[in-house]
């Protein structure tokens, strides 16, 4: 998918239909919409942050957007092209439980070391707390309540757990 392409290349289309289970018509429509907002064919991190700020105007969505951007930018080039965007959108909206868990694990594993520490969990919870403009319990208390007693420094290793 070249920059500013007006059409999805046939091989890319076949790949996206196979990966996402969206129909060709759905993908063409989504691609057209994507290009209307991102004529270059890709979204910069700053544009992604702006999109999140529009979606969550009452809170501070910047930190959560920055954390999720890395999950969308699979090739690490600092932009999200249509293929990266639609694949992440598919996983988060239509993916099976294993795909969603892997996506969530990768979001929480901020340093990409294959495990989730209390600190990483806290960063995500803090970002969600700010984005949703939540009142009440602090992110620190929420993190401790949902992890280990007395805030033990244990994390989760890998994401190969079986889900039934």
Buried (B, 14 or more C-beta within 10 A) or exposed (E): BEEEBEEBEEEBBEBBBEEBEBEEEBBBEBBEEBBEEBEEBBBBBEBBBBBBBEEBEEBBBBBBBBBBBBBBBBEEEEBBBBBBBBBBBBBBEEBEEBBBBBBBBBBBBBEEEEBBBBEBBBBBBBBBBBBBEBEEEEBBEBBBEEBEEEBEEEBBEEBEEEEE
